[in-house]
Amino acid sequence: MKFFLPLILAIALPSCAQVELPQTSRTLNAEVLTAIKSMPSGKGYAASQKDVDRLAASVTLKNGVITQDLEKIGPTFCSGATYLVFLRTIERLRLQNSSFLPAEKWARFANLGVADGEEIFGRWNANGPGTAKLFADLNCGVNFTSYDHARPGDFLKMWWTDAIGAKERGHLVIYLSQTPTTLTYWSANQPNGYGKKTTPKSKIKHHLFSRLTTPKNLTKASQISKKDPFLADMLRKDFTWSQVTKACKVKTTP
């Protein structure tokens, strides 16, 4: 998938001693929306390997804290932008509860210099249902297709054609709102970069929502394999919607 940005936004979030983690998915979605507000706007869209490498170099883990130096990134792409928000959301939860996701289990999230399907970011960045497959494997969220049950702060993968995998054209975003005929979302969008965009539902051939519901299960990230063959194969093979829904444990409703 793709990336972008400049502005030095190291994750510097208010420290909240030993507060309980949010208990509902609605509260967790609010954390995602708060993380979006900490992101810059504009900056352009670009998705070359150079842009991926620059993003990887901008994210570092030191003393148990992931820092995002957005000054280094420049223009970026959808999966890169949404992953930065995902990291900021988790960091906010970690600051609220120091026992949540200890540093040794947090380290894999900071490794962005990986191929599609590898580690955590490579799964997120893969063609196909990267975020949904990761959530299913970690059992940290739910994947569903109902527009009626979507909430602001849900992650959302959209496909513009029926192709899934090697020939796909898609977009990874964070859902904000909808009308009967349109969807509004946040991501790194063409051509302007970070920001909101509205798209007719009629342009979307397939869509898949992913909602973070059980953040404590993110600790399982230290146990998953280095590579997910299903997602890695998305680079060179074609897949069906049936294969996607089975692999990602997709529900009609959350």
C-alpha positions in Angstrom: 0.0 0.0 0.0 1.1 3.7 0.5 2.5 6.8 2.6 3.4 10.8 3.4 4.5 14.2 5.6 6.7 17.0 7.4 6.2 18.4 10.9 8.0 17.2 14.0 5.2 15.4 15.9 6.9 13.1 18.3 4.2 11.4 20.2 3.9 13.7 23.2 0.6 12.9 24.9 -0.7 13.8 28.4 0.5 11.5 31.1 -2.4 10.0 33.1 -0.9 7.9 35.8 -2.6 4.6 36.5 -6.0 5.1 34.8 -8.0 2.1 33.7 -8.1 1.4 30.0 -11.2 2.3 28.2 -13.8 -0.5 28.6 -15.9 0.0 25.5 -15.2 0.0 21.8 -17.0 3.3 21.6 -14.4 4.8 24.0 -11.6 3.2 22.0 -12.9 4.7 18.8 -12.8 8.1 20.5 -9.1 7.5 21.2 -8.6 6.9 17.5 -10.4 10.1 16.6 -8.3 12.0 19.2 -5.1 10.6 17.6 -6.3 11.9 14.2 -6.5 15.4 15.6 -2.7 15.2 16.5 -1.9 14.6 12.8 -0.9 17.4 10.3 -3.0 18.2 7.2 -2.1 18.2 3.5 1.6 17.5 2.6 0.7 15.5 -0.5 0.4 11.9 -1.5 3.2 9.6 -2.6 3.7 5.8 -2.5 7.1 4.9 -3.9 9.6 2.6 -2.1 11.5 5.8 -1.2 8.4 7.1 0.6 8.0 3.8 2.5 11.7 3.9 3.5 11.4 7.5 4.7 8.4 6.6 6.8 10.2 3.6 8.3 13.2 5.9 9.2 10.9 8.4 10.9 9.5 5.9 13.5 11.7 4.9 16.3 11.4 3.2 19.7 13.5 4.5 22.6 13.0 3.9 26.3 9.7 2.2 25.6 8.2 5.1 23.7 7.6 5.2 19.9 8.5 8.6 18.4 7.2 9.7 15.0 9.4 12.4 13.4 7.1 13.6 10.7 9.7 16.1 9.6 11.4 13.3 7.8 8.5 11.8 5.9 7.3 14.2 3.3 4.3 13.0 1.1 2.9 9.7 2.2 0.1 7.1 1.5 -3.0 5.6 3.1 -1.6 2.6 5.0 1.2 4.7 6.4 -1.0 7.4 7.6 -3.5 5.1 9.2 -0.7 3.1 10.9 0.7 6.2 12.5 -2.8 6.9 13.9 -3.0 3.3 15.1 0.4 3.7 16.9 -0.7 7.0 18.5 -3.9 5.3 19.7 -1.9 2.5 21.4 0.6 5.0 22.9 -2.3 6.9 24.4 -3.6 3.7 26.0 -0.1 2.9 27.3 0.2 6.3 28.9 -3.1 5.7 30.7 -2.0 2.4 32.0 1.7 1.7 32.4 1.2 -2.1 32.6 -0.5 -2.3 29.2 1.7 -3.6 26.4 5.1 -3.5 28.0 8.1 -2.3 26.0 9.4 -5.7 25.0 6.0 -6.5 23.4 5.7 -3.0 21.9 8.9 -3.2 20.0 7.6 -5.1 16.9 5.1 -2.3 16.3 7.9 0.2 15.7 9.6 -1.9 13.0 8.4 -0.4 9.7 11.3 -1.4 7.5 9.7 -4.7 6.4 8.1 -6.3 3.3 4.4 -6.7 2.8 3.0 -9.4 5.0 6.0 -9.2 7.5 5.9 -8.3 11.2 3.1 -5.9 12.2 3.5 -3.0 9.8 4.0 -5.3 6.9 0.7 -7.0 7.6 -1.0 -3.6 7.9 0.7 -2.3 4.7 -0.1 -5.4 2.6 -2.6 -5.5 -0.3 -5.9 -7.0 0.6 -7.3 -7.0 4.1 -4.1 -6.2 6.0 -5.7 -4.5 9.1 -8.6 -6.9 9.3 -6.3 -10.0 9.1 -4.1 -8.5 11.8 -7.1 -7.8 14.1 -8.4 -11.3 13.5 -5.1 -13.0 14.2 -4.5 -11.0 17.4 -8.2 -11.2 18.4 -8.0 -7.5 19.3 -11.0 -6.3 17.3 -13.9 -7.2 15.1 -14.3 -7.1 11.3 -17.6 -6.5 9.7 -19.3 -5.1 6.5 -22.5 -3.4 7.7 -22.6 0.4 6.9 -25.4 0.6 9.5 -23.2 -0.4 12.3 -20.1 1.7 11.4 -18.9 4.1 14.0 -16.5 7.1 13.6 -13.0 5.8 14.4 -13.4 2.4 12.7 -10.7 1.5 10.3 -12.0 0.8 6.8 -10.5 -0.9 3.7 -12.2 -0.1 0.4 -11.7 -1.7 -3.0 -12.5 0.3 -6.1 -12.7 -2.8 -8.3 -13.5 -6.5 -7.8 -9.8 -7.4 -7.9 -8.3 -8.4 -4.6 -4.5 -9.0 -4.2 -2.0 -8.5 -7.0 -4.3 -6.4 -9.3 -6.3 -4.6 -6.7 -6.9 -0.9 -6.4 -7.9 0.0 -2.9 -7.7 2.6 0.0 -7.2 2.2 3.7 -8.9 4.9 5.8 -10.5 5.8 9.1 -14.3 6.1 8.9 -15.9 9.4 10.0 -19.5 9.6 8.7 -21.9 8.7 6.0 -25.0 9.7 4.1 -27.3 7.2 2.3 -25.0 7.7 -0.8 -21.6 8.8 0.4 -18.8 7.9 2.9 -16.5 10.5 4.6 -13.2 9.4 6.0 -9.7 10.4 7.1 -6.5 9.1 5.5 -3.6 10.2 3.2 -5.7 10.8 0.2 -4.8 11.6 -3.4 -3.8 14.3 -4.3 -3.6 16.4 -1.2 -2.4 14.0 1.5 -3.6 13.9 5.1 -7.2 15.0 5.6 -10.9 14.2 5.1 -12.4 13.0 1.9 -15.9 12.0 0.8 -16.6 9.3 -1.8 -19.8 8.0 -3.4 -20.7 4.5 -2.1 -21.4 3.5 -5.7 -17.6 3.6 -6.4 -16.8 1.0 -3.7 -17.0 -2.6 -4.9 -16.0 -4.2 -1.5 -15.5 -2.7 1.9 -14.4 -4.0 5.3 -14.6 -2.3 8.7 -12.2 -3.2 11.5 -12.8 -1.9 15.0 -10.4 -2.1 17.9 -12.3 -3.7 20.8 -9.8 -5.7 22.9 -6.5 -3.8 23.1 -5.1 -6.1 25.9 -4.8 -8.7 23.2 -2.2 -6.6 21.3 0.3 -8.3 23.6 -0.2 -11.3 21.3 1.8 -9.4 18.7 5.0 -10.7 20.3 3.9 -14.3 19.5 2.8 -14.2 15.9 5.0 -15.4 13.1 7.5 -13.1 11.3 5.5 -13.5 8.1 1.9 -14.0 7.2 1.9 -16.0 3.9 -1.7 -15.1 3.1 -0.9 -11.3 3.1 2.5 -11.7 1.5 1.0 -13.6 -1.4 -1.4 -10.6 -2.1 1.5 -9.0 -3.9 1.5 -11.6 -6.7 -1.7 -13.6 -6.5 -5.4 -12.9 -6.9 -7.9 -13.7 -4.1 -11.7 -13.9 -3.8 -13.9 -12.0 -1.4 -14.9 -15.4 0.1 -11.2 -16.0 0.9 -11.0 -12.6 2.5 -14.1 -13.0 4.7 -13.0 -16.5 5.9 -9.4 -15.5 6.7 -10.5 -12.3 8.6 -13.5 -13.9 10.4 -15.7 -11.2 8.9 -19.2 -10.7 10.3 -22.2 -9.0 8.8 -22.5 -6.9 11.9 -19.9 -6.3 14.7 
